[in-house]
Amino acid sequence: MDAIVAVTSAINSVIWHDYALLVVLGVGVLFTFWNGFGQYRALTHGVAVTRGKYDEKGDPGAINHFQALSTALSATVGLGNIAGVAIAISLGGPGALFWMWMVGVVGMCLKMTEVTQSMMFRDTSDPTNPHGGPMWVCHRGVARIAPKLAPVGTSVGVLFSLTLLVSTATGGNMFQAWNVADISFTYFGLPHWIAGVILTIAVGLVIVGGIKRIGEIAGRIVPFMCAAYLLAGLFVIAINVSEVPAMFALIFTEAFSPSEGVGAFIGGTAGYGFLKGLQRAFFSSEAGQGSAPIAHSAAKTEEPVREGVVSGLEPFIDTLVVCTVTGLVILSSGVWNRDAALVYDTAPAISPVVVDGGEAAGAGGDIDWRIDPVGVAIGDDLLADAQMRAGTVVFAVVEAGTNAETGLERSRVFGTLAGSETAGWSVEFDEFSAPSGVTPALAADGVFFDFKGASLTAKAFDRAVPGLGAWMVPVVAWLFAFSTIISWGYYGEQGIIYLLGQRSVMAYRVIYCLLILVSVQFIRTQDELDLFSTFGTGLMLWVNVPIMLIFAPLSMRAHHDYFGRLRKGEMRPVTERAGE
């Protein structure tokens, strides 16, 4: 496992480099100007199309615009909004939310462009079961524009399909399943494997029915789960409304300056907050990733741009609405930089790890250290509620030289809770490294529970209204995870169809469902959760963004032509034409 983490971390350092993120943001800005600030068209014309005003019964496709939007939203509005925002803030600080907003704004035009392209080149040979996505854009688009380069287009389509399958397994499946299992264990003590079995059976019963059943289920679940979550979030924000101006000031200030570590928050440079905000926003909204076009390609329409405009609503709903509500709930609660949940009986000693011969262990100029096992007692009843069981993951905060990731001095050292209520509680810590010449010191007088993703958001709700997070967030998390997993199951299915054909679908569905069971036991810490979930997203962005740029002239020409015809009155709502 450690080797897998090391390799994945090394790859992520390249594909998520600051320059790569600036390029993706730059492409979003380019498309914004190129299509004439299409964000407002998504919020006006896109809403009208979603309401069915332009639906034609005879158009090719399997589902209507609303079902296509719901299916895509069920993949985007998921645990990325509950857990992803919590991870961004707990790791990158309040400034990370600002960069999530930036992705939300430019992401509207990124998504409009990629969906329009996929609609232009989708395969409708079977009108009731169309196939689309960036792999078909490459496959059919290159063959149409430059027939001699058709094999190149096919090869790029294969490459995209492979990255799609990686992202399906990591972000679309693993991230969702693990978060559900973790929050169920955190609040109810439900073993991870039982949550995995329940989720596996539920997902299997739906995805076997294909896109029509997925669209029907998503159309029912998505509006309900979004409304329930937003109402609860707005209620918490209303309770803390006096703090909202200060929270916005903090968000804007720390987006461009270092975030100092306080409590459980270890701090980070402005660049670190920028990185975490963009990572989580791209993961949550899927803008530029190439996944949502697969769902939208099943929509009933003859107009590619029409569905492209509908897709622009996704980043707005996902990032600018739902993620913002989550972020404000977390910031107003103070759970992101909370005080220690457990306090030390006595201050623990920190000593170097000594190997045979009396020499300190370590490598590359670093020295390995250990925090001696120490007794602890409950310091915060709310945070400790339901967490006091042997084996629960906790962490201490130490100052141990410059943290290579955050750029500041504080780091987390993980450990596990041992003992019982009657025998007393203690913590056994993992070893950690510090540069030679640095003597580590504790930065807090206690330990913190490692609330990961959705569990941290639930604790934020609990701080505002005790018990609200304990029931509302787990229920919504299950719905979010379920809807996201079934939608991503369809995305991966389309990738496997492109690679191996229709006969491979049933085997893929079985493996996809079994992967849920593997996932709930696979990830150990919040950092690993962040690492794996962003890995697949990064791979897809690297392949899909060049595809979008290559075919951008065609989609932009179609975009301006469509709205030109709309302004001239050549396309009117069905209800207006029916009265003629």
C-alpha positions as CSV (number, residue, x, y, z in Angstrom):
1,M,0.0,0.0,0.0
2,D,2.8,2.4,0.9
3,A,4.4,1.8,-2.5
4,I,1.1,2.6,-4.3
5,V,0.7,5.8,-2.3
6,A,4.3,6.9,-3.2
7,V,3.8,6.3,-6.9
8,T,0.4,8.0,-7.0
9,S,1.8,10.9,-5.1
10,A,4.7,11.3,-7.5
11,I,2.3,11.2,-10.5
12,N,0.0,13.7,-8.9
13,S,2.8,16.1,-8.3
14,V,3.2,16.3,-12.1
15,I,-0.4,16.3,-13.3
16,W,-1.6,18.7,-10.6
17,H,1.3,21.1,-10.9
18,D,0.3,24.7,-10.5
19,Y,1.2,25.4,-14.1
20,A,-1.2,22.6,-15.3
21,L,-4.0,24.1,-13.2
22,L,-3.3,27.6,-14.6
23,V,-3.5,26.2,-18.1
24,V,-7.0,24.6,-17.5
25,L,-8.2,27.9,-15.9
26,G,-6.8,29.8,-18.9
27,V,-8.7,27.5,-21.3
28,G,-11.9,28.2,-19.3
29,V,-11.3,32.0,-19.6
30,L,-10.6,31.6,-23.3
31,F,-13.8,29.7,-23.9
32,T,-15.7,32.3,-21.8
33,F,-14.7,35.1,-24.2
34,W,-14.9,32.9,-27.3
35,N,-18.6,32.0,-26.7
36,G,-19.5,35.5,-25.6
37,F,-19.9,34.8,-21.8
38,G,-22.1,31.8,-22.3
39,Q,-22.6,31.5,-18.5
40,Y,-25.6,33.8,-18.7
41,R,-27.1,31.8,-21.5
42,A,-26.9,28.7,-19.4
43,L,-28.9,30.5,-16.6
44,T,-31.6,31.7,-19.0
45,H,-32.0,29.6,-22.2
46,G,-30.5,26.5,-20.5
47,V,-33.2,26.7,-17.8
48,A,-35.9,26.9,-20.5
49,V,-34.6,23.9,-22.4
50,T,-34.4,21.9,-19.2
51,R,-38.0,22.6,-18.5
52,G,-38.9,20.9,-21.8
53,K,-39.9,24.0,-23.8
54,Y,-37.9,22.9,-26.8
55,D,-38.4,19.1,-26.5
56,E,-39.2,17.2,-29.7
57,K,-40.6,13.6,-29.4
58,G,-39.0,12.4,-32.6
59,D,-35.4,13.6,-31.8
60,P,-32.8,10.8,-31.4
61,G,-31.8,10.0,-27.9
62,A,-32.8,7.9,-24.9
63,I,-33.7,10.5,-22.2
64,N,-35.0,14.1,-22.1
65,H,-33.0,17.2,-21.2
66,F,-34.0,17.2,-17.5
67,Q,-33.1,13.5,-17.1
68,A,-29.7,14.1,-18.8
69,L,-29.0,17.0,-16.5
70,S,-30.1,15.0,-13.5
71,T,-27.9,12.1,-14.5
72,A,-24.9,14.3,-15.0
73,L,-25.7,16.2,-11.7
74,S,-26.0,12.9,-9.8
75,A,-22.4,12.3,-10.8
76,T,-21.3,15.9,-9.9
77,V,-23.5,16.8,-7.0
78,G,-22.3,14.1,-4.8
79,L,-19.8,13.5,-2.0
80,G,-17.5,16.0,-3.8
81,N,-19.8,18.6,-2.4
82,I,-20.0,17.2,1.1
83,A,-16.6,15.5,1.5
84,G,-14.6,17.3,-1.2
85,V,-15.2,20.8,0.2
86,A,-14.4,19.6,3.7
87,I,-11.1,18.1,2.4
88,A,-10.3,21.3,0.5
89,I,-10.8,23.6,3.6
90,S,-9.3,21.2,6.2
91,L,-6.2,20.9,4.0
92,G,-6.0,24.1,2.1
93,G,-7.8,26.6,4.4
94,P,-10.6,29.0,3.7
95,G,-8.9,30.4,0.6
96,A,-9.4,27.1,-1.1
97,L,-13.2,28.0,-1.4
98,F,-12.3,31.1,-3.5
99,W,-10.5,29.0,-6.0
100,M,-13.4,26.6,-6.1
101,W,-15.6,29.5,-7.1
102,M,-13.2,30.4,-10.0
103,V,-13.5,26.9,-11.3
104,G,-17.3,27.1,-11.0
105,V,-17.5,30.2,-13.2
106,V,-15.1,29.2,-16.0
107,G,-16.2,25.6,-15.6
108,M,-19.6,26.5,-17.0
109,C,-18.1,27.4,-20.4
110,L,-15.7,24.4,-20.2
111,K,-18.6,22.1,-19.8
112,M,-20.7,23.8,-22.5
113,T,-17.9,23.3,-24.9
114,E,-17.1,19.7,-24.2
115,V,-20.8,18.6,-24.2
116,T,-21.5,20.5,-27.5
117,Q,-18.5,18.7,-29.1
118,S,-19.7,15.3,-27.9
119,M,-23.2,16.0,-29.2
120,M,-21.8,16.9,-32.6
121,F,-20.0,13.6,-32.9
122,R,-22.1,11.1,-30.9
123,D,-23.0,7.8,-32.4
124,T,-26.8,7.6,-33.0
125,S,-26.8,4.5,-35.2
126,D,-29.1,3.2,-32.5
127,P,-31.3,6.3,-31.8
128,T,-32.6,4.9,-28.5
129,N,-29.2,4.1,-27.2
130,P,-26.7,6.7,-28.4
131,H,-23.0,6.7,-27.5
132,G,-21.0,9.8,-26.9
133,G,-18.1,11.4,-25.1
134,P,-14.6,12.6,-25.9
135,M,-13.6,9.2,-27.2
136,W,-16.2,9.5,-29.9
137,V,-15.2,13.1,-30.6
138,C,-11.7,11.8,-31.4
139,H,-12.9,8.7,-33.2
140,R,-15.5,10.3,-35.5
141,G,-14.3,13.9,-35.5
142,V,-10.7,13.2,-36.7
143,A,-12.1,10.8,-39.3
144,R,-14.4,13.5,-40.6
145,I,-11.9,16.3,-40.6
146,A,-8.8,14.5,-41.7
147,P,-9.5,10.9,-42.8
148,K,-5.9,10.0,-43.1
149,L,-5.4,10.7,-39.4
150,A,-8.3,8.5,-38.4
151,P,-6.1,5.9,-36.6
152,V,-4.6,8.7,-34.5
153,G,-8.1,9.8,-33.5
154,T,-9.0,6.2,-32.5
155,S,-5.8,5.9,-30.5
156,V,-6.5,9.1,-28.5
157,G,-10.0,7.8,-28.0
158,V,-8.5,4.6,-26.4
159,L,-6.3,6.7,-24.2
160,F,-9.2,8.8,-23.0
161,S,-11.2,5.6,-22.3
162,L,-8.4,4.2,-20.2
163,T,-8.2,7.4,-18.1
164,L,-12.0,7.4,-17.8
165,L,-11.9,3.9,-16.3
166,V,-9.2,5.0,-13.8
167,S,-11.3,8.0,-12.7
168,T,-14.4,5.8,-12.6
169,A,-12.7,3.4,-10.2
170,T,-11.1,6.1,-8.0
171,G,-13.3,9.2,-7.9
172,G,-16.5,7.8,-9.2
173,N,-16.5,4.7,-7.0
174,M,-13.8,4.5,-4.4
175,F,-14.2,8.1,-3.1
176,Q,-17.9,7.8,-2.8
177,A,-18.1,4.3,-1.2
178,W,-15.3,4.9,1.3
179,N,-16.9,8.2,2.5
180,V,-20.3,6.5,3.0
181,A,-18.6,3.6,5.0
182,D,-16.6,6.1,7.0
183,I,-19.5,8.3,8.1
184,S,-21.6,5.3,8.8
185,F,-18.9,3.9,11.1
186,T,-18.2,7.3,12.6
187,Y,-21.8,7.9,13.7
188,F,-23.4,4.5,14.0
189,G,-20.5,2.1,14.4
190,L,-21.5,0.2,11.2
191,P,-18.6,-1.9,10.1
192,H,-17.2,-0.7,6.8
193,W,-17.8,-4.0,5.0
194,I,-21.5,-4.0,5.8
195,A,-21.9,-0.5,4.3
196,G,-20.0,-1.8,1.3
197,V,-22.3,-4.8,0.9
198,I,-25.5,-2.7,1.1
199,L,-24.1,-0.2,-1.4
200,T,-22.9,-2.9,-3.8
201,I,-26.4,-4.6,-4.0
202,A,-28.2,-1.3,-4.4
203,V,-25.9,-0.1,-7.2
204,G,-26.0,-3.5,-9.0
205,L,-29.8,-3.5,-9.1
206,V,-29.8,-0.1,-10.9
207,I,-26.9,-0.2,-13.3
208,V,-28.1,-3.4,-14.9
209,G,-30.9,-1.4,-16.3
210,G,-28.7,0.9,-18.3
211,I,-29.0,4.7,-18.9
212,K,-32.8,4.7,-19.0
213,R,-33.1,3.3,-15.5
214,I,-30.2,5.5,-14.3
215,G,-31.9,8.5,-15.8
216,E,-35.2,7.7,-14.1
217,I,-33.7,7.1,-10.7
218,A,-31.5,10.2,-10.9
219,G,-34.5,12.3,-12.0
220,R,-36.2,11.3,-8.7
221,I,-33.2,11.4,-6.3
222,V,-31.3,14.5,-7.4
223,P,-33.9,17.2,-6.8
224,F,-34.9,15.7,-3.4
225,M,-31.4,15.3,-2.1
226,C,-30.2,18.7,-3.3
227,A,-33.2,20.5,-1.8
228,A,-32.9,18.7,1.6
229,Y,-29.2,19.4,1.9
230,L,-29.5,23.0,0.8
231,L,-32.3,23.7,3.2
232,A,-30.4,22.3,6.1
233,G,-27.3,24.2,5.1
234,L,-29.1,27.5,4.7
235,F,-30.7,27.0,8.1
236,V,-27.3,26.6,9.7
237,I,-25.9,29.7,7.9
238,A,-29.0,31.7,9.0
239,I,-28.2,30.8,12.6
240,N,-24.7,32.1,12.1
241,V,-25.6,35.0,9.7
242,S,-23.7,37.6,11.8
243,E,-20.5,35.7,11.0
244,V,-21.0,35.5,7.2
245,P,-19.3,38.9,6.4
246,A,-16.2,37.8,8.4
247,M,-16.2,34.4,6.6
248,F,-16.2,36.0,3.2
249,A,-13.4,38.4,4.2
250,L,-11.4,35.4,5.4
251,I,-12.0,33.5,2.2
252,F,-10.8,36.4,0.0
253,T,-7.9,37.2,2.3
254,E,-6.5,33.7,2.6
255,A,-6.9,33.0,-1.1
256,F,-3.8,35.2,-1.7
257,S,-1.9,34.9,1.6
258,P,-0.6,32.0,3.8
259,S,-3.1,30.3,6.2
260,E,-1.6,30.0,9.6
261,G,-2.1,26.8,11.4
262,V,-4.6,26.8,14.3
263,G,-5.9,23.8,16.2
264,A,-6.5,20.9,13.9
265,F,-5.6,23.0,10.8
266,I,-1.9,22.8,10.1
267,G,-1.9,25.8,7.7
268,G,-0.4,26.2,4.2
269,T,0.9,28.7,1.7
270,A,-1.5,30.6,-0.6
271,G,-0.3,28.3,-3.4
272,Y,-1.2,25.2,-1.4
273,G,-4.8,26.6,-0.8
274,F,-4.9,27.4,-4.6
275,L,-3.9,23.8,-5.4
276,K,-6.4,22.1,-3.0
277,G,-9.3,24.4,-4.1
278,L,-8.8,23.8,-7.8
279,Q,-8.3,20.0,-7.3
280,R,-11.5,19.6,-5.3
281,A,-13.5,21.9,-7.6
282,F,-12.4,20.1,-10.8
283,F,-13.2,16.8,-9.0
284,S,-16.6,18.0,-7.8
285,S,-17.8,19.8,-10.9
286,E,-16.1,17.6,-13.5
287,A,-15.6,20.6,-15.7
288,G,-13.2,19.8,-18.5
289,Q,-12.9,16.3,-17.4
290,G,-14.9,14.8,-20.2
291,S,-17.2,12.6,-18.1
292,A,-20.5,14.6,-18.1
293,P,-20.6,14.7,-22.0
294,I,-21.2,10.9,-21.8
295,A,-24.5,11.4,-20.0
296,H,-25.6,14.4,-22.0
297,S,-24.9,12.5,-25.3
298,A,-28.0,10.3,-24.4
299,A,-30.3,13.4,-24.5
300,K,-33.1,13.6,-27.1
301,T,-32.2,16.5,-29.4
302,E,-31.1,17.4,-32.9
303,E,-29.3,20.5,-31.7
304,P,-25.8,19.8,-30.1
305,V,-25.6,23.4,-28.7
306,R,-28.9,23.0,-27.0
307,E,-27.7,20.3,-24.7
308,G,-24.4,22.0,-24.3
309,V,-26.1,25.0,-22.8
310,V,-28.1,22.8,-20.4
311,S,-24.8,21.3,-19.2
312,G,-23.6,24.8,-18.2
313,L,-26.0,24.7,-15.3
314,E,-24.0,21.9,-13.6
315,P,-21.0,23.8,-12.4
316,F,-23.3,26.6,-11.3
317,I,-25.5,24.3,-9.2
318,D,-22.6,22.1,-8.0
319,T,-19.9,24.5,-7.2
320,L,-21.4,28.0,-6.9
321,V,-24.4,26.9,-4.9
322,V,-24.0,23.5,-3.1
323,C,-20.2,23.8,-2.5
324,T,-20.6,27.3,-1.2
325,V,-23.3,26.3,1.3
326,T,-21.1,23.4,2.5
327,G,-18.1,25.7,2.8
328,L,-19.9,28.4,4.8
329,V,-21.3,25.7,7.2
330,I,-17.8,24.3,7.8
331,L,-16.3,27.8,8.3
332,S,-19.0,29.1,10.6
333,S,-18.8,26.0,12.8
334,G,-15.1,26.3,13.4
335,V,-14.7,22.5,13.0
336,W,-12.0,22.9,10.4
337,N,-9.6,24.5,13.0
338,R,-11.1,22.9,16.0
339,D,-9.5,22.4,19.4
340,A,-8.3,19.0,20.5
341,A,-11.0,16.4,21.2
342,L,-8.8,14.5,23.6
343,V,-6.3,16.0,26.1
344,Y,-3.1,14.3,27.3
345,D,-2.9,13.0,30.9
346,T,0.8,14.1,30.8
347,A,2.8,15.7,28.0
348,P,4.2,12.9,25.9
349,A,7.9,12.6,25.1
350,I,9.2,12.7,21.5
351,S,12.4,10.8,20.9
352,P,14.4,9.6,17.9
353,V,14.0,6.0,16.7
354,V,17.2,4.2,17.5
355,V,18.3,1.1,15.5
356,D,20.8,-1.5,16.5
357,G,24.2,0.1,17.3
358,G,22.6,3.1,18.9
359,E,22.3,5.2,15.7
360,A,19.1,7.2,14.8
361,A,17.0,5.7,12.1
362,G,16.2,7.7,8.9
363,A,17.2,8.3,5.3
364,G,18.2,11.1,3.0
365,G,19.2,13.5,5.9
366,D,16.0,12.9,7.8
367,I,15.7,11.3,11.2
368,D,12.8,9.1,12.3
369,W,11.0,10.1,15.5
370,R,8.3,8.6,17.7
371,I,5.8,10.1,20.1
372,D,5.6,7.8,23.2
373,P,2.2,6.2,23.9
374,V,0.3,8.4,26.2
375,G,-3.0,8.4,28.2
376,V,-5.8,10.7,27.1
377,A,-9.1,11.9,28.4
378,I,-12.1,13.5,26.6
379,G,-11.7,17.2,26.2
380,D,-14.6,18.0,23.8
381,D,-17.8,15.9,24.4
382,L,-19.4,16.8,21.0
383,L,-16.4,15.8,18.9
384,A,-15.7,12.7,21.0
385,D,-19.4,11.5,20.8
386,A,-19.5,8.0,19.3
387,Q,-15.8,8.1,18.5
388,M,-14.5,6.5,21.6
389,R,-13.7,3.0,20.4
390,A,-10.4,1.1,20.1
391,G,-8.8,1.4,16.7
392,T,-10.2,4.9,15.9
393,V,-7.7,7.0,13.9
394,V,-6.5,10.2,15.6
395,F,-3.6,12.6,14.9
396,A,-1.3,14.9,16.8
397,V,0.0,18.2,15.4
398,V,3.8,18.7,15.6
399,E,6.3,21.3,14.4
400,A,8.9,19.3,12.6
401,G,10.6,21.4,10.0
402,T,9.1,22.7,6.8
403,N,6.2,20.5,5.6
404,A,7.0,19.7,1.9
405,E,3.3,19.9,0.9
406,T,2.1,23.0,2.8
407,G,5.3,25.0,2.9
408,L,4.8,25.8,6.6
409,E,6.1,24.2,9.8
410,R,3.2,22.1,11.1
411,S,2.5,18.4,10.3
412,R,0.1,15.7,11.3
413,V,1.3,12.5,13.0
414,F,-1.4,9.8,12.9
415,G,-2.1,7.2,15.6
416,T,-4.8,4.9,16.9
417,L,-6.9,5.0,20.0
418,A,-6.4,2.1,22.4
419,G,-8.1,0.9,25.6
420,S,-11.6,1.2,26.9
421,E,-13.8,3.4,29.1
422,T,-13.3,1.2,32.1
423,A,-9.5,0.6,31.6
424,G,-8.8,4.1,30.4
425,W,-7.8,5.4,27.0
426,S,-4.4,5.9,25.3
427,V,-3.0,6.7,21.9
428,E,-0.2,4.8,20.1
429,F,1.4,7.0,17.4
430,D,3.0,6.1,14.0
431,E,6.6,7.1,13.5
432,F,7.4,10.2,11.5
433,S,10.4,11.9,10.0
434,A,12.0,15.4,10.4
435,P,15.1,16.9,8.9
436,S,18.4,16.5,10.6
437,G,19.0,19.3,13.1
438,V,15.3,19.8,13.8
439,T,13.9,18.7,17.1
440,P,10.1,18.1,16.7
441,A,7.8,19.6,19.3
442,L,4.0,19.2,19.9
443,A,2.0,22.1,18.6
444,A,-1.2,21.3,20.5
445,D,-2.0,20.0,24.0
446,G,-4.1,17.1,22.8
447,V,-5.1,14.9,19.9
448,F,-7.7,15.2,17.2
449,F,-10.0,12.7,15.6
450,D,-9.3,12.3,11.9
451,F,-12.7,13.3,10.6
452,K,-12.5,12.7,6.9
453,G,-14.6,14.4,4.3
454,A,-18.3,13.8,4.9
455,S,-17.7,13.1,8.6
456,L,-16.1,16.6,9.1
457,T,-19.1,18.2,7.4
458,A,-21.5,16.3,9.6
459,K,-19.6,17.5,12.7
460,A,-20.0,21.1,11.4
461,F,-23.8,20.6,11.2
462,D,-23.8,19.0,14.7
463,R,-22.0,22.1,16.2
464,A,-24.8,24.3,14.9
465,V,-27.7,22.0,15.8
466,P,-26.7,19.0,17.9
467,G,-28.0,15.8,16.1
468,L,-28.6,17.5,12.8
469,G,-25.4,16.2,11.2
470,A,-25.7,12.8,12.9
471,W,-28.8,12.0,10.9
472,M,-29.2,14.4,8.0
473,V,-25.6,14.2,6.6
474,P,-25.3,10.4,6.7
475,V,-28.7,10.0,4.9
476,V,-27.8,12.6,2.3
477,A,-24.3,11.2,1.9
478,W,-25.8,7.8,1.1
479,L,-28.1,9.3,-1.5
480,F,-25.3,11.4,-3.0
481,A,-22.9,8.5,-3.1
482,F,-25.4,6.1,-4.5
483,S,-26.5,8.5,-7.3
484,T,-22.8,9.3,-8.1
485,I,-21.7,5.7,-8.3
486,I,-24.6,4.7,-10.6
487,S,-23.9,7.6,-13.0
488,W,-20.1,6.9,-13.0
489,G,-20.9,3.3,-13.6
490,Y,-22.6,4.3,-16.8
491,Y,-19.6,6.5,-17.7
492,G,-17.2,3.6,-17.3
493,E,-19.5,1.4,-19.2
494,Q,-19.3,3.6,-22.2
495,G,-15.6,3.6,-22.0
496,I,-15.5,-0.2,-21.9
497,I,-17.9,-0.4,-24.8
498,Y,-15.5,1.8,-26.8
499,L,-12.6,-0.4,-25.9
500,L,-14.0,-3.9,-26.0
501,G,-17.5,-3.7,-27.4
502,Q,-21.0,-4.4,-26.0
503,R,-20.2,-8.0,-24.9
504,S,-17.9,-6.7,-22.2
505,V,-20.6,-4.8,-20.3
506,M,-21.8,-7.5,-18.0
507,A,-18.3,-8.4,-16.8
508,Y,-17.6,-4.7,-16.3
509,R,-20.7,-4.2,-14.2
510,V,-19.8,-7.1,-11.9
511,I,-16.2,-5.8,-11.4
512,Y,-17.5,-2.3,-10.8
513,C,-19.8,-3.4,-8.1
514,L,-17.2,-5.6,-6.4
515,L,-14.8,-2.6,-6.4
516,I,-17.1,-1.0,-3.9
517,L,-16.4,-3.8,-1.4
518,V,-12.6,-3.4,-2.1
519,S,-12.8,0.4,-1.7
520,V,-14.2,0.5,1.8
521,Q,-11.2,-1.3,3.2
522,F,-8.5,0.3,0.9
523,I,-8.0,4.0,2.0
524,R,-6.6,4.7,5.5
525,T,-6.4,8.5,5.9
526,Q,-7.9,11.8,4.6
527,D,-4.6,12.5,2.7
528,E,-4.8,9.2,0.9
529,L,-8.5,9.8,0.1
530,D,-7.5,13.2,-1.5
531,L,-4.6,11.6,-3.3
532,F,-6.5,8.8,-5.0
533,S,-9.6,10.7,-5.9
534,T,-7.7,13.5,-7.6
535,F,-5.5,11.1,-9.5
536,G,-8.1,10.0,-11.9
537,T,-9.5,13.5,-12.4
538,G,-6.0,14.8,-13.2
539,L,-5.4,12.1,-15.8
540,M,-8.7,12.9,-17.6
541,L,-8.0,16.6,-17.7
542,W,-4.6,16.1,-19.3
543,V,-6.2,14.1,-22.1
544,N,-9.5,15.9,-22.5
545,V,-8.4,19.5,-22.5
546,P,-6.3,19.2,-25.7
547,I,-9.3,17.4,-27.3
548,M,-11.5,20.4,-26.4
549,L,-8.9,22.9,-27.8
550,I,-8.6,21.0,-31.1
551,F,-12.3,20.9,-31.8
552,A,-13.1,24.3,-30.2
553,P,-13.4,26.1,-33.5
554,L,-16.2,23.7,-34.6
555,S,-18.1,23.9,-31.4
556,M,-17.8,27.7,-31.1
557,R,-19.0,28.1,-34.7
558,A,-22.0,25.9,-33.9
559,H,-22.6,27.9,-30.7
560,H,-22.8,31.3,-32.4
561,D,-24.9,29.8,-35.2
562,Y,-27.4,28.4,-32.8
563,F,-27.9,31.6,-30.9
564,G,-28.0,33.5,-34.1
565,R,-30.9,31.4,-35.3
566,L,-32.5,31.7,-31.8
567,R,-32.4,35.6,-32.0
568,K,-33.9,35.5,-35.5
569,G,-36.9,33.6,-34.2
570,E,-36.0,30.4,-36.3
571,M,-36.3,28.3,-33.1
572,R,-39.2,28.8,-30.8
573,P,-40.6,26.8,-27.9
574,V,-42.9,23.9,-28.7
575,T,-45.8,25.6,-26.9
576,E,-45.6,28.6,-29.2
577,R,-45.6,26.6,-32.3
578,A,-48.4,24.4,-31.1
579,G,-50.8,27.4,-31.2
580,E,-50.2,28.2,-34.8
